[in-house]
Amino acid sequence: MPGVHAVLLFDDTVAAWAGSRPRPVPLRPESPLALLPSSGTTSAVPKICVHSHTGLLSNAATVAADAQASGADTILSASPLTHLFGLLSVHLSLF
């Protein structure tokens, strides 16, 4: 059964790393945060857009400032978190 085998491999991985701490990851504002496909292209080849932390978070900061958002506001988003608008909703909650 493939499912049982995959669970055992996962358990083996967990056991091998037990007691270990995550390794630090160097992160800078210009580091890539998301790779998302572009829409509206006339090409037969998909285009991937690289979005940085600073690009997406500064966009959310601007939207929050323009909307005069506060910590008491509620954000409702029906967009999936894998979509830029859904990700913007998550980032807005930080501001």
N, CA, C and O atoms as CSV, one atom per row, in Angstrom:
chain,resi,resn,atom,element,x,y,z
A,1,MET,N,N,0.836,-1.179,0.000
A,1,MET,CA,C,0.000,0.000,0.000
A,1,MET,C,C,0.883,1.246,0.000
A,1,MET,O,O,1.666,1.441,0.930
A,2,PRO,N,N,0.772,2.083,-1.017
A,2,PRO,CA,C,1.614,3.274,-1.082
A,2,PRO,C,C,1.420,4.220,0.091
A,2,PRO,O,O,2.390,4.808,0.569
A,3,GLY,N,N,0.191,4.380,0.566
A,3,GLY,CA,C,-0.066,5.305,1.669
A,3,GLY,C,C,0.671,4.915,2.941
A,3,GLY,O,O,1.192,5.776,3.650
A,4,VAL,N,N,0.717,3.610,3.234
A,4,VAL,CA,C,1.408,3.135,4.435
A,4,VAL,C,C,2.898,3.395,4.298
A,4,VAL,O,O,3.540,3.823,5.256
A,5,HIS,N,N,3.452,3.145,3.130
A,5,HIS,CA,C,4.879,3.365,2.892
A,5,HIS,C,C,5.229,4.839,3.075
A,5,HIS,O,O,6.253,5.154,3.681
A,6,ALA,N,N,4.405,5.740,2.567
A,6,ALA,CA,C,4.662,7.175,2.695
A,6,ALA,C,C,4.630,7.601,4.162
A,6,ALA,O,O,5.428,8.443,4.573
A,7,VAL,N,N,3.731,7.041,4.946
A,7,VAL,CA,C,3.649,7.384,6.364
A,7,VAL,C,C,4.901,6.912,7.086
A,7,VAL,O,O,5.421,7.622,7.946
A,8,LEU,N,N,5.387,5.745,6.757
A,8,LEU,CA,C,6.599,5.241,7.387
A,8,LEU,C,C,7.793,6.128,7.035
A,8,LEU,O,O,8.621,6.412,7.899
A,9,LEU,N,N,7.891,6.561,5.800
A,9,LEU,CA,C,8.978,7.447,5.418
A,9,LEU,C,C,8.882,8.767,6.177
A,9,LEU,O,O,9.903,9.309,6.601
A,10,PHE,N,N,7.700,9.278,6.350
A,10,PHE,CA,C,7.505,10.512,7.109
A,10,PHE,C,C,7.933,10.297,8.558
A,10,PHE,O,O,8.644,11.124,9.128
A,11,ASP,N,N,7.498,9.186,9.151
A,11,ASP,CA,C,7.864,8.885,10.535
A,11,ASP,C,C,9.376,8.746,10.689
A,11,ASP,O,O,9.948,9.201,11.679
A,12,ASP,N,N,10.014,8.121,9.716
A,12,ASP,CA,C,11.473,7.992,9.748
A,12,ASP,C,C,12.145,9.363,9.702
A,12,ASP,O,O,13.131,9.603,10.398
A,13,THR,N,N,11.612,10.239,8.893
A,13,THR,CA,C,12.159,11.602,8.793
A,13,THR,C,C,11.989,12.342,10.107
A,13,THR,O,O,12.916,13.003,10.577
A,14,VAL,N,N,10.808,12.233,10.704
A,14,VAL,CA,C,10.550,12.884,11.990
A,14,VAL,C,C,11.508,12.340,13.052
A,14,VAL,O,O,12.067,13.110,13.834
A,15,ALA,N,N,11.695,11.044,13.084
A,15,ALA,CA,C,12.594,10.437,14.068
A,15,ALA,C,C,14.037,10.896,13.861
A,15,ALA,O,O,14.755,11.140,14.831
A,16,ALA,N,N,14.462,11.013,12.610
A,16,ALA,CA,C,15.838,11.429,12.320
A,16,ALA,C,C,16.106,12.859,12.766
A,16,ALA,O,O,17.234,13.182,13.139
A,17,TRP,N,N,15.096,13.721,12.735
A,17,TRP,CA,C,15.269,15.126,13.093
A,17,TRP,C,C,14.814,15.439,14.517
A,17,TRP,O,O,14.867,16.597,14.930
A,18,ALA,N,N,14.375,14.448,15.268
A,18,ALA,CA,C,13.877,14.670,16.633
A,18,ALA,C,C,14.959,15.347,17.470
A,18,ALA,O,O,16.119,14.935,17.461
A,19,GLY,N,N,14.559,16.389,18.191
A,19,GLY,CA,C,15.496,17.108,19.050
A,19,GLY,C,C,16.326,18.157,18.334
A,19,GLY,O,O,17.073,18.892,18.980
A,20,SER,N,N,16.213,18.246,17.021
A,20,SER,CA,C,16.973,19.232,16.248
A,20,SER,C,C,16.193,20.531,16.149
A,20,SER,O,O,14.965,20.551,16.235
A,21,ARG,N,N,16.930,21.607,15.967
A,21,ARG,CA,C,16.295,22.911,15.749
A,21,ARG,C,C,16.342,23.229,14.254
A,21,ARG,O,O,17.245,22.779,13.550
A,22,PRO,N,N,15.371,24.001,13.775
A,22,PRO,CA,C,15.431,24.413,12.366
A,22,PRO,C,C,16.675,25.256,12.104
A,22,PRO,O,O,17.107,26.034,12.955
A,23,ARG,N,N,17.228,25.090,10.939
A,23,ARG,CA,C,18.385,25.892,10.549
A,23,ARG,C,C,17.918,27.295,10.190
A,23,ARG,O,O,16.871,27.451,9.562
A,24,PRO,N,N,18.679,28.322,10.577
A,24,PRO,CA,C,18.279,29.680,10.202
A,24,PRO,C,C,18.329,29.867,8.686
A,24,PRO,O,O,19.206,29.331,8.008
A,25,VAL,N,N,17.395,30.618,8.184
A,25,VAL,CA,C,17.334,30.913,6.758
A,25,VAL,C,C,17.588,32.398,6.585
A,25,VAL,O,O,16.837,33.216,7.115
A,26,PRO,N,N,18.639,32.764,5.850
A,26,PRO,CA,C,18.870,34.193,5.640
A,26,PRO,C,C,17.730,34.789,4.812
A,26,PRO,O,O,17.399,34.291,3.736
A,27,LEU,N,N,17.152,35.842,5.324
A,27,LEU,CA,C,15.987,36.435,4.677
A,27,LEU,C,C,16.182,37.935,4.587
A,27,LEU,O,O,16.513,38.591,5.575
A,28,ARG,N,N,15.977,38.464,3.410
A,28,ARG,CA,C,16.099,39.894,3.173
A,28,ARG,C,C,14.797,40.377,2.539
A,28,ARG,O,O,14.067,39.580,1.949
A,29,PRO,N,N,14.497,41.670,2.654
A,29,PRO,CA,C,13.247,42.178,2.075
A,29,PRO,C,C,13.095,41.860,0.586
A,29,PRO,O,O,11.981,41.640,0.111
A,30,GLU,N,N,14.197,41.836,-0.144
A,30,GLU,CA,C,14.108,41.569,-1.586
A,30,GLU,C,C,14.115,40.075,-1.922
A,30,GLU,O,O,14.063,39.705,-3.095
A,31,SER,N,N,14.179,39.221,-0.904
A,31,SER,CA,C,14.144,37.771,-1.139
A,31,SER,C,C,12.786,37.376,-1.716
A,31,SER,O,O,11.767,37.971,-1.366
A,32,PRO,N,N,12.768,36.385,-2.590
A,32,PRO,CA,C,11.486,35.927,-3.150
A,32,PRO,C,C,10.563,35.383,-2.065
A,32,PRO,O,O,11.000,34.653,-1.175
A,33,LEU,N,N,9.304,35.737,-2.144
A,33,LEU,CA,C,8.287,35.227,-1.233
A,33,LEU,C,C,7.344,34.285,-1.964
A,33,LEU,O,O,6.951,33.249,-1.427
A,34,ALA,N,N,6.982,34.646,-3.188
A,34,ALA,CA,C,6.019,33.841,-3.939
A,34,ALA,C,C,6.368,33.839,-5.423
A,34,ALA,O,O,6.787,34.851,-5.984
A,35,LEU,N,N,6.187,32.694,-6.032
A,35,LEU,CA,C,6.315,32.547,-7.484
A,35,LEU,C,C,4.926,32.203,-7.991
A,35,LEU,O,O,4.402,31.124,-7.716
A,36,LEU,N,N,4.335,33.129,-8.735
A,36,LEU,CA,C,2.960,32.926,-9.185
A,36,LEU,C,C,2.857,33.102,-10.689
A,36,LEU,O,O,3.516,33.970,-11.260
A,37,PRO,N,N,2.032,32.281,-11.337
A,37,PRO,CA,C,1.860,32.424,-12.783
A,37,PRO,C,C,1.090,33.690,-13.122
A,37,PRO,O,O,0.208,34.124,-12.380
A,38,SER,N,N,1.438,34.256,-14.236
A,38,SER,CA,C,0.768,35.450,-14.732
A,38,SER,C,C,-0.421,35.044,-15.586
A,38,SER,O,O,-0.410,33.989,-16.219
A,39,SER,N,N,-1.428,35.871,-15.599
A,39,SER,CA,C,-2.583,35.603,-16.463
A,39,SER,C,C,-2.627,36.656,-17.563
A,39,SER,O,O,-1.941,37.675,-17.492
A,40,GLY,N,N,-3.424,36.402,-18.555
A,40,GLY,CA,C,-3.613,37.369,-19.625
A,40,GLY,C,C,-2.506,37.370,-20.662
A,40,GLY,O,O,-2.403,38.305,-21.456
A,41,THR,N,N,-1.696,36.358,-20.667
A,41,THR,CA,C,-0.612,36.309,-21.636
A,41,THR,C,C,-1.120,35.807,-22.981
A,41,THR,O,O,-2.058,35.011,-23.039
A,42,THR,N,N,-0.509,36.267,-24.044
A,42,THR,CA,C,-0.868,35.794,-25.378
A,42,THR,C,C,0.108,34.717,-25.843
A,42,THR,O,O,-0.030,34.173,-26.938
A,43,SER,N,N,1.085,34.419,-25.009
A,43,SER,CA,C,2.090,33.415,-25.341
A,43,SER,C,C,1.591,32.022,-24.966
A,43,SER,O,O,0.751,31.873,-24.078
A,44,ALA,N,N,2.109,31.017,-25.642
A,44,ALA,CA,C,1.778,29.635,-25.292
A,44,ALA,C,C,2.611,29.168,-24.105
A,44,ALA,O,O,2.353,28.100,-23.550
A,45,VAL,N,N,3.604,29.954,-23.711
A,45,VAL,CA,C,4.494,29.602,-22.608
A,45,VAL,C,C,4.032,30.348,-21.350
A,45,VAL,O,O,3.887,31.570,-21.375
A,46,PRO,N,N,3.802,29.619,-20.251
A,46,PRO,CA,C,3.387,30.309,-19.027
A,46,PRO,C,C,4.499,31.224,-18.511
A,46,PRO,O,O,5.684,30.945,-18.694
A,47,LYS,N,N,4.104,32.303,-17.873
A,47,LYS,CA,C,5.061,33.244,-17.310
A,47,LYS,C,C,4.946,33.196,-15.795
A,47,LYS,O,O,3.846,33.241,-15.243
A,48,ILE,N,N,6.084,33.104,-15.134
A,48,ILE,CA,C,6.111,33.082,-13.680
A,48,ILE,C,C,6.614,34.435,-13.183
A,48,ILE,O,O,7.653,34.922,-13.630
A,49,CYS,N,N,5.882,35.026,-12.269
A,49,CYS,CA,C,6.259,36.319,-11.685
A,49,CYS,C,C,6.844,36.074,-10.301
A,49,CYS,O,O,6.256,35.363,-9.486
A,50,VAL,N,N,7.999,36.664,-10.042
A,50,VAL,CA,C,8.645,36.566,-8.738
A,50,VAL,C,C,8.213,37.771,-7.907
A,50,VAL,O,O,8.388,38.915,-8.326
A,51,HIS,N,N,7.656,37.514,-6.744
A,51,HIS,CA,C,7.206,38.570,-5.847
A,51,HIS,C,C,8.048,38.524,-4.577
A,51,HIS,O,O,8.168,37.474,-3.947
A,52,SER,N,N,8.625,39.649,-4.205
A,52,SER,CA,C,9.476,39.720,-3.016
A,52,SER,C,C,8.647,40.032,-1.769
A,52,SER,O,O,7.490,40.443,-1.851
A,53,HIS,N,N,9.277,39.823,-0.615
A,53,HIS,CA,C,8.638,40.176,0.654
A,53,HIS,C,C,8.303,41.665,0.670
A,53,HIS,O,O,7.177,42.048,0.986
A,54,THR,N,N,9.274,42.494,0.331
A,54,THR,CA,C,9.060,43.943,0.395
A,54,THR,C,C,7.993,44.407,-0.596
A,54,THR,O,O,7.228,45.323,-0.298
A,55,GLY,N,N,7.938,43.784,-1.766
A,55,GLY,CA,C,6.933,44.172,-2.756
A,55,GLY,C,C,5.524,43.891,-2.284
A,55,GLY,O,O,4.648,44.750,-2.377
A,56,LEU,N,N,5.303,42.684,-1.775
A,56,LEU,CA,C,3.952,42.313,-1.350
A,56,LEU,C,C,3.560,42.985,-0.044
A,56,LEU,O,O,2.416,43.411,0.111
A,57,LEU,N,N,4.498,43.088,0.905
A,57,LEU,CA,C,4.162,43.719,2.180
A,57,LEU,C,C,3.990,45.228,2.045
A,57,LEU,O,O,3.148,45.813,2.727
A,58,SER,N,N,4.773,45.869,1.175
A,58,SER,CA,C,4.589,47.309,0.983
A,58,SER,C,C,3.258,47.584,0.284
A,58,SER,O,O,2.631,48.615,0.526
A,59,ASN,N,N,2.830,46.667,-0.577
A,59,ASN,CA,C,1.519,46.794,-1.200
A,59,ASN,C,C,0.424,46.731,-0.137
A,59,ASN,O,O,-0.509,47.533,-0.157
A,60,ALA,N,N,0.535,45.784,0.788
A,60,ALA,CA,C,-0.459,45.652,1.854
A,60,ALA,C,C,-0.442,46.876,2.770
A,60,ALA,O,O,-1.499,47.332,3.205
A,61,ALA,N,N,0.741,47.412,3.069
A,61,ALA,CA,C,0.837,48.599,3.918
A,61,ALA,C,C,0.147,49.791,3.260
A,61,ALA,O,O,-0.529,50.573,3.929
A,62,THR,N,N,0.323,49.923,1.945
A,62,THR,CA,C,-0.311,51.016,1.217
A,62,THR,C,C,-1.829,50.864,1.213
A,62,THR,O,O,-2.545,51.840,1.433
A,63,VAL,N,N,-2.324,49.668,0.969
A,63,VAL,CA,C,-3.773,49.415,0.979
A,63,VAL,C,C,-4.345,49.702,2.369
A,63,VAL,O,O,-5.400,50.325,2.494
A,64,ALA,N,N,-3.647,49.246,3.412
A,64,ALA,CA,C,-4.122,49.478,4.782
A,64,ALA,C,C,-4.164,50.971,5.101
A,64,ALA,O,O,-5.117,51.453,5.712
A,65,ALA,N,N,-3.123,51.705,4.683
A,65,ALA,CA,C,-3.079,53.152,4.934
A,65,ALA,C,C,-4.178,53.874,4.157
A,65,ALA,O,O,-4.861,54.739,4.705
A,66,ASP,N,N,-4.350,53.522,2.885
A,66,ASP,CA,C,-5.390,54.159,2.061
A,66,ASP,C,C,-6.786,53.896,2.612
A,66,ASP,O,O,-7.654,54.767,2.552
A,67,ALA,N,N,-7.001,52.704,3.145
A,67,ALA,CA,C,-8.320,52.332,3.676
A,67,ALA,C,C,-8.492,52.778,5.128
A,67,ALA,O,O,-9.558,52.590,5.714
A,68,GLN,N,N,-7.444,53.369,5.706
A,68,GLN,CA,C,-7.447,53.768,7.110
A,68,GLN,C,C,-7.864,52.587,7.991
A,68,GLN,O,O,-8.689,52.726,8.894
A,69,ALA,N,N,-7.277,51.429,7.707
A,69,ALA,CA,C,-7.596,50.203,8.431
A,69,ALA,C,C,-7.042,50.270,9.848
A,69,ALA,O,O,-6.019,50.905,10.104
A,70,SER,N,N,-7.741,49.599,10.763
A,70,SER,CA,C,-7.280,49.527,12.150
A,70,SER,C,C,-7.332,48.076,12.615
A,70,SER,O,O,-7.860,47.206,11.923
A,71,GLY,N,N,-6.783,47.835,13.783
A,71,GLY,CA,C,-6.785,46.494,14.342
A,71,GLY,C,C,-8.176,45.989,14.696
A,71,GLY,O,O,-8.365,44.794,14.922
A,72,ALA,N,N,-9.145,46.888,14.744
A,72,ALA,CA,C,-10.523,46.494,15.069
A,72,ALA,C,C,-11.312,46.077,13.832
A,72,ALA,O,O,-12.426,45.568,13.949
A,73,ASP,N,N,-10.740,46.290,12.651
A,73,ASP,CA,C,-11.446,45.955,11.412
A,73,ASP,C,C,-11.449,44.458,11.160
A,73,ASP,O,O,-10.586,43.728,11.648
A,74,THR,N,N,-12.430,44.013,10.394
A,74,THR,CA,C,-12.543,42.615,9.983
A,74,THR,C,C,-12.237,42.524,8.501
A,74,THR,O,O,-12.693,43.348,7.708
A,75,ILE,N,N,-11.462,41.515,8.136
A,75,ILE,CA,C,-11.135,41.294,6.728
A,75,ILE,C,C,-11.873,40.044,6.265
A,75,ILE,O,O,-11.759,38.983,6.879
A,76,LEU,N,N,-12.617,40.174,5.198
A,76,LEU,CA,C,-13.319,39.040,4.607
A,76,LEU,C,C,-12.810,38.873,3.189
A,76,LEU,O,O,-12.895,39.796,2.379
A,77,SER,N,N,-12.281,37.697,2.887
A,77,SER,CA,C,-11.759,37.426,1.550
A,77,SER,C,C,-12.194,36.043,1.116
A,77,SER,O,O,-12.033,35.069,1.851
A,78,ALA,N,N,-12.744,35.962,-0.078
A,78,ALA,CA,C,-13.145,34.668,-0.626
A,78,ALA,C,C,-12.091,34.127,-1.588
A,78,ALA,O,O,-12.259,33.053,-2.164
A,79,SER,N,N,-11.018,34.866,-1.755
A,79,SER,CA,C,-9.957,34.425,-2.667
A,79,SER,C,C,-9.088,33.378,-1.990
A,79,SER,O,O,-8.846,33.456,-0.785
A,80,PRO,N,N,-8.617,32.398,-2.756
A,80,PRO,CA,C,-7.718,31.401,-2.165
A,80,PRO,C,C,-6.396,32.059,-1.760
A,80,PRO,O,O,-5.962,33.025,-2.387
A,81,LEU,N,N,-5.764,31.536,-0.717
A,81,LEU,CA,C,-4.507,32.098,-0.239
A,81,LEU,C,C,-3.385,31.951,-1.253
A,81,LEU,O,O,-2.357,32.618,-1.129
A,82,THR,N,N,-3.554,31.101,-2.245
A,82,THR,CA,C,-2.557,30.952,-3.296
A,82,THR,C,C,-2.711,32.014,-4.375
A,82,THR,O,O,-1.887,32.099,-5.286
A,83,HIS,N,N,-3.749,32.817,-4.280
A,83,HIS,CA,C,-3.990,33.905,-5.217
A,83,HIS,C,C,-3.440,35.178,-4.577
A,83,HIS,O,O,-3.461,35.303,-3.353
A,84,LEU,N,N,-2.953,36.119,-5.375
A,84,LEU,CA,C,-2.378,37.333,-4.804
A,84,LEU,C,C,-3.364,38.111,-3.946
A,84,LEU,O,O,-2.962,38.704,-2.945
A,85,PHE,N,N,-4.645,38.128,-4.308
A,85,PHE,CA,C,-5.601,38.856,-3.476
A,85,PHE,C,C,-5.795,38.157,-2.142
A,85,PHE,O,O,-5.934,38.820,-1.114
A,86,GLY,N,N,-5.806,36.835,-2.139
A,86,GLY,CA,C,-5.898,36.091,-0.883
A,86,GLY,C,C,-4.674,36.330,-0.016
A,86,GLY,O,O,-4.797,36.487,1.199
A,87,LEU,N,N,-3.500,36.360,-0.622
A,87,LEU,CA,C,-2.266,36.641,0.107
A,87,LEU,C,C,-2.274,38.072,0.630
A,87,LEU,O,O,-1.795,38.323,1.736
A,88,LEU,N,N,-2.804,39.009,-0.138
A,88,LEU,CA,C,-2.941,40.385,0.319
A,88,LEU,C,C,-3.823,40.433,1.570
A,88,LEU,O,O,-3.528,41.181,2.503
A,89,SER,N,N,-4.883,39.657,1.597
A,89,SER,CA,C,-5.765,39.630,2.767
A,89,SER,C,C,-5.021,39.180,4.008
A,89,SER,O,O,-5.220,39.733,5.090
A,90,VAL,N,N,-4.166,38.178,3.860
A,90,VAL,CA,C,-3.345,37.710,4.998
A,90,VAL,C,C,-2.402,38.824,5.436
A,90,VAL,O,O,-2.269,39.098,6.629
A,91,HIS,N,N,-1.750,39.462,4.472
A,91,HIS,CA,C,-0.809,40.542,4.803
A,91,HIS,C,C,-1.524,41.734,5.435
A,91,HIS,O,O,-0.975,42.376,6.330
A,92,LEU,N,N,-2.729,42.034,4.986
A,92,LEU,CA,C,-3.475,43.132,5.584
A,92,LEU,C,C,-3.730,42.880,7.077
A,92,LEU,O,O,-3.747,43.817,7.876
A,93,SER,N,N,-3.924,41.633,7.436
A,93,SER,CA,C,-4.156,41.324,8.844
A,93,SER,C,C,-2.927,41.613,9.696
A,93,SER,O,O,-3.041,41.787,10.909
A,94,LEU,N,N,-1.749,41.667,9.072
A,94,LEU,CA,C,-0.531,42.017,9.808
A,94,LEU,C,C,-0.463,43.510,10.107
A,94,LEU,O,O,0.152,43.933,11.086
A,95,PHE,N,N,-1.107,44.304,9.247
A,95,PHE,CA,C,-1.063,45.754,9.413
A,95,PHE,C,C,-2.259,46.246,10.183
A,95,PHE,O,O,-2.390,47.447,10.419
